[in-house]
């Protein structure tokens, strides 16, 4: 099928279509259209404006698509590492083996902290935020707790604090020490004590498998030391002139401490300062030139992109410094350097998912706390950049899915006032910021959340999916539930996540998530299913032909209306077929089925293709369809043209970036196309003119044109575009009368009349006469 626009391409009657080069002369109201009253085919095409494929798709959907697309920029560039020490990293067509352990930081010494270790610490230590306040609290209370995620530098900070107040006399207590049983005789005078609490599970005493005592009663797990116990310990420390710092992992106990007197939320120090000190320690003080080279290398764009982390943590900074020094020494080729850096985000994800497995299953409270934190980290990987309220609610739903999967006999509830929000955000390497979400044509500032690193979302999702098979069921059910959410800000990131995961496990996700949505009777689920499979096809060339065959079966062989509707929506992304022209061929075939509400998704997909990178091909095909004798092709073209007059560009978001969307977000699509692609003006005018000249469509297009005029009444830029477009809709005196009558009717509307200035400009934009130059079919003056 040709992509050219021409009324005669299909042998249509005069007036049924319009040639790309000009309109048929001497038209008049109804002259070129088929007979019958508006909507003579029984469909209410105007209902599409308020339907699920209307402008409400732009309410957060455009922004969500922009954010989520960025998460899957390297789906094939960050493969999961199985054991955290050895693995393969895929870089294009090459695989590189790495040894993840060789650049790792040295482990701290157990027992008395050796002075050599403290001397090394002093050389590379960088004070974190509020370090001075923490020292003041330690001197006053004798006991503080640094609460944060492992690897954030809590332990080195604790050692530094104790080093300053005790002049190097530091003991490291066994993590299994029961703090409330410590006696004054156990403490050495003027010494500092470091206690690392790795999780809530450490407080669970040894129990028999049945968890029952000899009288048959349930044994309650031991509670973490309450604040009264810490008060007692603080008094003992003061009596002995000693100090203690607890290093507490994120969780329920940390949240409790942060609400009391002893807890301090630990925030990592500056990565730049740490890197400089580590490089000096490795290179020596007389290597200013090599130091400058290493710092410049760390700032290179490809190095930063390989890391994919915004704020490095201390152990990551130390590893980075070692890698940079090895590369400058010729020990590590550049390609292997970048490969090593790509493992940083993967290792973080592995550590996060390994944490819940270290909690004893019998300690239900600790398991619940660890699971909720894991659910939050996974959720933010899906909703990074989204409104925080949406992410927080989705995280609770995922935590519920995890809890039910672990214990189906219980219906878990939610905690209400126990979470410490700042601690949870820090533990997930996330931050809050004020973002903008479009609602209609107006931006609204909302509190949003994002992961601190572009590489983290996919690292988290791929590790969850690949490393823990039992997670796939609850995670898949959760994603499907989100895809059924009517808010685009919720279902768009979920659908794009399903598509990305399809590149890892197509069979499972098709059966458990995509097909149930595609075959349902929910237009929102059809859209989500289409988004998922189109995204999978865009990300993976090996998946694309499988998706192409499947979508063709849905379109041509399935008796399920939902599958046909989903197939129509898939083609709007232009990622499944080999070309945009082939996608339009498939949409034309679907329009030929002419059943139910199929023209609505088909017209939406054609409009989406029209605003994309190859939009000229789609606009030209509309002209071809208008010249087609088949009424279903003709109606599909006019339905799409009508949609261009009232739909917002941001409701037609796709899987590619369209720069002009943001500049014309509040205007109809056609206004954006005319401003961004002026070369399409004549072709678009021919299409609109044909709709106005077709009896069964005239009322719909006039109604959509009045919507544009109302928008232009409040948007001078849109009014300029409209006034420049109206002359192209005139090729006969009847066209002049039609447009002037339309403006006059709106000017006299008692409810929503145009302003006097706008009406005057529109009157002036409509030509008063028609001049037909020799050799042309029609022109305006």
Protein Blocks (a to p, Z undefined) as FASTA:
>chain_A
ZZbdcfklnopaehjaccfkbccehiaghklmceddehklopafklmmmmmklmklmnom
lmmmmmmmmmmmmmmlmccdfklpaccddehjaccdddfklmpccdddehjddfklmmmm
mmmpccdehklmmmmmmmmnopacddddehilmmmmmmmmmmmmnnopacdddfklcfkl
pcfklpcghiacddddfbjklmpccddfklpafkopacdddddddfklmmmmmmmmmmno
pacdddddedjklmmmmmmmmbccdddddfklmmmmmmmmmnopklmmlmmmmmmmmmpm
klmmmnopabdcfklmmmmmmmmmmmmnopacfklmmmmmmmmmmmmmmmmmmmmmmpcf
klmmlmmmmmmmmmmmmmmmmmgoiafklmmmmmmmmmmmmmmmmmmmbccdddfklpcf
klmmmmnopacddddddehjaccdddddddebfklmmmmmmmmmmmmmmlmmmmmmmmmm
mmmpmblklmmmmmmmmmmmmmmmmmlmmmmmmmmmmmmcbfklmmmmmmmmmmmmmmpm
klmmmmmmmmmmmmmmpcbfklmmmmmmmmmnopmbmbfklmmmmmmmmmmnopajllmm
mmmmmmmmmmmmklmmmmmmmmmmmmpmblklmmmmmmmmmmmmmpcfklmgcfbdcfkl
mmmmmpcfklmmmmmmmmlmmmmmmmmmmmmmpmklmmmmmmmmmmmmmmmmmmmklmmm
mmmmmmmmpcbfklmmmmmmmmmmmmmomklccdfklmmmmmmmpcfbdcddehiabdcZ
Z
